[in-house]
Amino acid sequence: MKKTISIISLVLVLVILTACLVGCAPANENKAKAKLEKKGYTVEIMSGEEMNEILQQYAGMPLNFGAKGMMSATKGMDEIAAIWFETKEKAENFKSIMDFAMDAVGGQMGGIDFIYGVKGKVFYMGTEQGVKDFF
């Protein structure tokens, strides 16, 4: 009986932790905009169609990146950008491209250290504080 209660308790804790981790990223660019504007950021958003066109121009070929929307925000020296993708796999594929690009510039852009990653279907990139404010 004690083992059963312990196992049920452990499963419940894991379910709650999973829900917290998945629920941390804003659901879309509009929700992220509202959240970051409350924190004093200047925010711009872009549709998925516009973002896909820009990504295709940079890639130099017609690829389906699967972007659903994009948001970029700045507050002083703090910055954050996020792209929502159709699937987690497409977000991970985009991160692989960024791994290559960031290795080429030593993890810095304009002399500023950036961190980046994927959480669910969202690719994010920004300064440490920008990423903290986003999540």
N, C-alpha and C positions, 0 to 999 in steps of 0.2 A: 504494500500500500504506500509506504514512504517513497519507494522508488518511482512509482507511478506519479505521485504528486511532484516529485523532483523533476521528472522528465517533462511533465506538463508545464511546470514553471519555467524550465529552460526553453521549451518551445515558444512559450508566450513572450519571453524576453527577446528571443531571436526575431520573432515576428514584429515586435515593437521597434527594435533596433533597425530592422530592414525598412520599415515604414518611415522611420525618421530619416534614414540616409537617402531613400528615394525621394522623399518629399521636400528635400532641402532646396533644390534648384527651382526657380520660378517656372511655372507651367508654360509660359510663352513670353515673347518679347514685350508685350503690353503690360503684363504683370510685373516683369522685371523693371520696366520703365517707371511704373508707379512706385515700386519699392525704393528704387534708387533716387528718384526725385525727392522723396521724403527725407532722404539722407543728404540732400544738397548737391546731387550730381546733375550735370547737364547731360541729357540723354537723347540719342537719335536712334530711330528704329528703321528697319528696311524689310520689305516683304521677301518671302522666299524666292519668288521669281526674280526680283532684282539681284538678290544675293547670288543665285545660281548663275545669272548672266555675268556678273563680275568674276566669279570663280572660274567660269569657262574662259573668259578673256585672259586671266592670269595663266591658266593652264595651256592656253593656245589651242584647245581642241574642245569639241562639244561633248562634255562628260555630264552625266547626271549625278550631281553632288548630293541631291536630295535635301537641300536646305529648305526649311519651312519658314524661317524668319531669322532676323539678326538684330542685335542691340549693341550699341557702344555707348559708354558713359565716361565722363571725366569730372573730376573735382580736384582742382589744384594739380598736384603731381600724381594723384591716384587715377588709375584707368582700369576699365574692365570692358571686354567685348565677349559676346556669347552668340553662338549660332545654334539654333534648334534644327535638328535633322529628323527625317522621316523614321529612321531606325537607329538603334545604338551602333549597329555595324557601320553605317555610313558616317556616324560621328567618329568612330574609332579609325576608319579609313582616312578621314580628314586629319585626325591627330597624327597619323603616320606621316602624312605630307608635312605637317608642321614640325615633327621631330627632325626631319631632314633640313628644313629651312632654319630652325633654331640652332641646330648644330653648326650650320654655316656661319651664323652671326654670333656664336658663343653665348646664346641665351639672352642676349641684350638687343634692344631696339632703341635707337636714339640715345644710347648710354644708360638706359633704364633696364633693370632686371625684370623680366617677366616670368610668371609661372603660368602653366597651362595644363589642361587635362580634359577628361570627359567624365561627366556624371550623367548616367542614363543616356538620353538622346541629345544631350547638350554638350557642345565643345565650348570651353571658356578659356580666356587668356587675359591676363592683366597683372597689375602690381599686386603685391601681397595684400595690401589693405583693400584694394578694389575687389579682389576675389573674396575676401572676408565679408565685405559689404553685400556682395551679390548673393552669397549663400546665407 
